[in-house]
Amino acid sequence: MTDYDYNEFENFVNLNPNLKPLTAKTYYNTYKNIRKHLKDISPLSENKLIKYIDNFENTKSWTDDIPPSTNTLLNTLNVIIQIKRTFEEENDKLLKKRNELMELRDSEKENKINMMVLPTKKEVNNYIKTLYKKDDNLNYIINFLIFNYFLTAQDLNIAIVEKITDTKNHLYNYLVISKSHVNFVKYGNKSSDKFGRKSFSIKSKPFKIALNKLIAERNDENKIKYLITTKENKPLDKNILSKYIKNKLYDFLSPSLYHRINIIDIINNNNVEQFKQASDRMDMTYNAVIEKYNMVK
């Protein structure tokens, strides 16, 4: 089957003018694989399309020798749903199938995490202390905040100021340097409407020393400075913070796994107050943390 048979896809793209070129290209590659085994998607019954997904491995609709992952099935089904939806065809059963696959994917991810041998809290803390001793100030600050204050990569969209009155721009979170300590003021979380503005007092002397050293290193004369910056001392685009943080943490772990290590330690020590504090800092309810980390004990 050649490209000139793909009028359905061309119509799909024309009916979705806001579709980004890269997304359209990705959809097209998936669509071509589907069309090796099926005719036009839009007129086909939901049952036939679900049968195709259920038997996907046997169709050899992938390019590698490794059988397709649940994510591959989801990506394929998503293209099918988008086309059915565009041509106003029934898709309720397909949506239900997608929900089932999403639950399967989440379960697989959880099982993979549970099988991981994570470092202990002591090992991570020792790594953070090593960063401080090496004067690796930015990485020390990043690791310290994520590990001790349960921050995400997006939470590190931080401005550094000296007065609390300079923390009014809710597009940023803030480190406010005072004589005795540093206040962390948190806005900008997607849950902020529910949890509101938060302020944590960071009384660690090494943290304050590292922060002042970082500022001195940069020779930035601006009144408001930023934690993670470009070479011109401008704030790094928050949309690439996750990518930036990716290789900064111990053993290439994610912020979520840092949090898991801490939660495991808190649970093992039956520290109820620390657990409440952790859930508050993560902008999550007590029960939501229990469910997320599967920590029923």
C-alpha positions as CSV (number, residue, x, y, z in Angstrom):
1,M,0.0,0.0,0.0
2,T,1.5,3.3,-1.1
3,D,1.1,7.0,0.1
4,Y,-1.5,7.8,-2.5
5,D,-3.9,5.4,-0.6
6,Y,-3.8,7.6,2.4
7,N,-6.5,10.1,1.6
8,E,-8.1,9.5,5.0
9,F,-5.0,10.7,6.7
10,E,-4.7,13.7,4.5
11,N,-8.3,14.6,5.3
12,F,-7.6,14.1,9.0
13,V,-4.7,16.6,8.9
14,N,-6.8,19.1,6.9
15,L,-9.6,18.9,9.5
16,N,-7.1,19.5,12.3
17,P,-5.3,22.7,11.3
18,N,-3.8,23.2,14.8
19,L,-2.0,19.9,14.6
20,K,1.7,20.5,15.0
21,P,4.0,19.3,12.1
22,L,6.0,17.0,14.4
23,T,2.8,15.5,15.9
24,A,1.4,15.0,12.4
25,K,4.5,13.2,11.3
26,T,4.4,10.9,14.3
27,Y,0.8,10.1,13.7
28,Y,1.5,9.5,10.0
29,N,4.2,6.9,10.8
30,T,1.9,5.1,13.2
31,Y,-0.9,5.3,10.6
32,K,1.2,3.7,8.0
33,N,1.9,0.8,10.2
34,I,-1.8,0.4,10.9
35,R,-2.7,0.5,7.2
36,K,-0.4,-2.5,6.5
37,H,-3.1,-4.6,8.1
38,L,-6.3,-2.5,8.0
39,K,-8.3,-0.5,5.4
40,D,-9.4,3.1,6.2
41,I,-9.8,3.4,9.9
42,S,-12.9,5.7,10.3
43,P,-15.5,3.3,8.8
44,L,-14.3,0.2,10.7
45,S,-16.2,-1.0,13.7
46,E,-14.8,-0.4,17.2
47,N,-14.8,-4.2,17.9
48,K,-12.6,-4.8,14.8
49,L,-10.2,-2.1,15.9
50,I,-10.0,-3.4,19.4
51,K,-9.4,-6.9,18.1
52,Y,-6.5,-5.4,16.1
53,I,-5.0,-3.8,19.2
54,D,-5.5,-7.1,21.2
55,N,-3.7,-9.0,18.5
56,F,-1.1,-6.3,17.8
57,E,1.9,-8.5,18.8
58,N,0.9,-11.1,16.2
59,T,0.5,-8.6,13.4
60,K,4.2,-7.7,13.6
61,S,3.2,-4.1,13.5
62,W,6.5,-2.9,15.0
63,T,10.0,-2.5,13.5
64,D,12.1,-4.1,16.3
65,D,12.5,-7.7,17.3
66,I,11.2,-6.8,20.8
67,P,7.4,-7.1,21.1
68,P,5.5,-3.8,21.5
69,S,5.2,-2.2,24.8
70,T,2.0,-1.0,26.4
71,N,3.0,2.6,25.4
72,T,3.2,1.5,21.8
73,L,-0.3,0.0,22.0
74,L,-1.5,3.3,23.6
75,N,0.1,5.4,20.9
76,T,-1.4,3.2,18.2
77,L,-4.8,3.3,19.8
78,N,-4.6,7.1,20.3
79,V,-4.2,7.6,16.5
80,I,-7.2,5.4,15.9
81,I,-9.3,7.4,18.4
82,Q,-8.2,10.7,16.9
83,I,-9.2,9.7,13.5
84,K,-12.5,8.2,14.6
85,R,-13.2,11.4,16.6
86,T,-12.3,13.7,13.7
87,F,-14.8,11.9,11.4
88,E,-17.4,11.8,14.2
89,E,-17.5,8.1,14.4
90,E,-18.4,6.1,17.6
91,N,-15.4,5.7,19.9
92,D,-16.8,4.9,23.4
93,K,-15.5,1.3,23.4
94,L,-12.1,2.6,22.1
95,L,-11.9,5.1,24.9
96,K,-12.7,2.4,27.4
97,K,-9.9,0.2,25.9
98,R,-7.5,3.1,26.2
99,N,-8.4,3.5,29.9
100,E,-7.6,-0.2,30.4
101,L,-4.3,0.2,28.7
102,M,-3.4,3.3,30.7
103,E,-4.1,1.4,33.9
104,L,-2.0,-1.5,32.7
105,R,0.9,0.9,31.8
106,D,0.7,2.5,35.3
107,S,0.7,-0.9,37.0
108,E,3.7,-1.9,34.9
109,K,5.5,1.3,35.9
110,E,4.7,0.7,39.6
111,N,5.9,-2.9,39.5
112,K,9.2,-1.7,37.8
113,I,9.7,0.9,40.5
114,N,9.0,-1.6,43.3
115,M,11.6,-4.0,41.8
116,M,14.3,-1.3,41.9
117,V,16.9,-1.4,44.6
118,L,16.9,2.2,45.7
119,P,19.8,3.8,47.7
120,T,19.1,4.5,51.3
121,K,18.4,8.0,52.7
122,K,21.9,8.0,54.2
123,E,23.5,7.3,50.8
124,V,21.7,10.2,49.2
125,N,22.5,12.5,52.1
126,N,26.2,11.5,51.8
127,Y,26.1,12.3,48.1
128,I,24.6,15.8,48.8
129,K,27.3,16.4,51.4
130,T,29.9,15.5,48.9
131,L,28.5,18.1,46.5
132,Y,28.8,20.7,49.2
133,K,32.4,19.8,50.1
134,K,33.3,20.0,46.3
135,D,31.8,23.5,46.1
136,D,29.4,22.2,43.5
137,N,27.0,24.8,44.8
138,L,24.2,24.7,42.2
139,N,24.0,20.9,42.1
140,Y,24.1,20.8,45.9
141,I,21.2,23.3,46.2
142,I,19.2,21.4,43.6
143,N,19.7,18.0,45.4
144,F,19.1,19.5,48.8
145,L,15.8,21.1,47.9
146,I,14.4,18.1,46.0
147,F,15.4,15.6,48.6
148,N,14.6,17.5,51.8
149,Y,11.7,19.6,50.6
150,F,10.0,17.2,48.2
151,L,10.3,19.6,45.2
152,T,9.7,18.7,41.6
153,A,11.7,19.9,38.7
154,Q,9.1,22.5,37.9
155,D,9.3,23.8,41.5
156,L,12.9,24.7,40.8
157,N,11.7,27.7,38.7
158,I,13.1,29.8,41.5
159,A,14.0,33.5,41.8
160,I,16.5,34.6,44.6
161,V,15.7,37.8,46.4
162,E,16.5,39.6,49.7
163,K,13.1,40.9,50.6
164,I,9.8,39.1,51.1
165,T,8.1,42.0,49.3
166,D,9.9,40.9,46.1
167,T,8.0,37.6,46.0
168,K,4.8,38.9,44.3
169,N,5.3,37.4,40.8
170,H,3.5,34.1,41.1
171,L,5.3,32.8,38.0
172,Y,8.2,31.9,40.2
173,N,9.0,30.3,43.5
174,Y,11.4,32.2,45.7
175,L,14.4,31.8,48.0
176,V,14.4,34.8,50.3
177,I,17.8,35.4,52.0
178,S,17.7,36.8,55.5
179,K,20.5,37.2,58.0
180,S,19.8,34.0,59.9
181,H,18.2,31.7,57.4
182,V,16.6,31.3,53.9
183,N,12.8,31.2,53.3
184,F,11.5,29.2,50.5
185,V,8.2,30.6,49.1
186,K,6.3,28.3,46.9
187,Y,3.7,29.3,44.2
188,G,3.3,28.0,40.7
189,N,2.2,24.4,41.5
190,K,-0.8,23.2,39.5
191,S,-2.4,22.4,42.8
192,S,-1.8,25.9,44.1
193,D,-5.5,26.9,43.9
194,K,-6.2,24.2,46.5
195,F,-3.1,24.5,48.7
196,G,-2.2,28.2,48.2
197,R,1.0,29.9,48.9
198,K,3.5,28.0,51.1
199,S,6.6,29.2,53.0
200,F,9.3,27.0,54.5
201,S,12.1,28.1,56.6
202,I,15.5,26.6,55.6
203,K,17.8,27.0,58.6
204,S,20.7,24.9,57.3
205,K,23.9,26.9,57.4
206,P,25.6,24.9,54.6
207,F,22.6,25.7,52.4
208,K,22.8,29.4,53.0
209,I,26.6,29.4,52.5
210,A,26.2,27.5,49.2
211,L,23.5,29.9,48.0
212,N,25.7,32.9,48.8
213,K,28.7,31.3,47.0
214,L,26.6,30.6,44.0
215,I,25.5,34.3,43.8
216,A,29.1,35.4,44.2
217,E,30.3,33.1,41.4
218,R,27.9,34.6,38.9
219,N,28.6,38.2,39.5
220,D,25.0,39.0,38.7
221,E,24.1,42.7,39.5
222,N,20.4,42.3,39.0
223,K,18.1,42.8,42.0
224,I,16.2,39.6,41.4
225,K,18.5,36.6,40.5
226,Y,17.5,33.1,39.4
227,L,18.6,29.7,40.6
228,I,18.9,27.9,37.3
229,T,20.0,30.2,34.5
230,T,21.3,30.6,31.0
231,K,24.8,31.9,30.5
232,E,23.4,35.4,30.5
233,N,21.9,34.8,34.0
234,K,18.4,34.7,32.6
235,P,16.0,32.1,34.1
236,L,16.1,28.8,32.3
237,D,12.8,28.1,30.4
238,K,10.7,26.1,32.9
239,N,9.6,23.8,30.1
240,I,13.1,22.3,29.9
241,L,13.8,22.2,33.7
242,S,12.9,18.5,33.8
243,K,15.5,17.7,31.1
244,Y,18.0,19.9,32.9
245,I,17.5,18.1,36.2
246,K,17.6,14.7,34.7
247,N,21.3,14.0,35.2
248,K,21.8,16.1,38.4
249,L,20.6,13.7,41.0
250,Y,22.3,10.8,42.7
251,D,22.6,7.7,40.5
252,F,20.5,9.4,37.8
253,L,17.4,9.1,39.9
254,S,14.3,11.2,39.3
255,P,12.8,13.7,41.9
256,S,9.9,11.2,42.3
257,L,12.3,8.5,43.4
258,Y,14.1,10.9,45.7
259,H,10.7,11.4,47.3
260,R,10.1,7.7,47.5
261,I,13.4,7.1,49.3
262,N,12.4,9.7,51.9
263,I,8.8,8.4,52.3
264,I,10.2,4.8,52.8
265,D,12.4,6.1,55.6
266,I,9.6,8.0,57.2
267,I,7.3,5.0,57.1
268,N,9.9,2.7,58.5
269,N,10.5,5.1,61.4
270,N,6.7,5.5,62.0
271,N,7.2,9.3,62.0
272,V,3.6,10.6,61.6
273,E,4.6,14.3,61.8
274,Q,7.3,14.0,59.1
275,F,4.8,12.2,56.9
276,K,2.2,15.0,57.3
277,Q,5.0,17.5,56.6
278,A,6.0,15.6,53.4
279,S,2.5,15.4,52.1
280,D,2.1,19.1,52.7
281,R,5.3,19.9,50.8
282,M,4.2,17.8,47.9
283,D,0.8,19.5,47.8
284,M,-0.9,16.2,48.3
285,T,-3.3,14.8,50.9
286,Y,-2.1,12.2,53.3
287,N,-4.1,9.5,51.5
288,A,-2.9,10.5,48.1
289,V,0.8,10.0,49.2
290,I,-0.1,6.6,50.6
291,E,-1.8,5.6,47.3
292,K,0.9,7.1,45.1
293,Y,3.8,5.3,46.8
294,N,1.8,2.2,47.6
295,M,2.9,2.5,51.2
296,V,0.1,0.9,53.1
297,K,1.7,-0.6,56.1
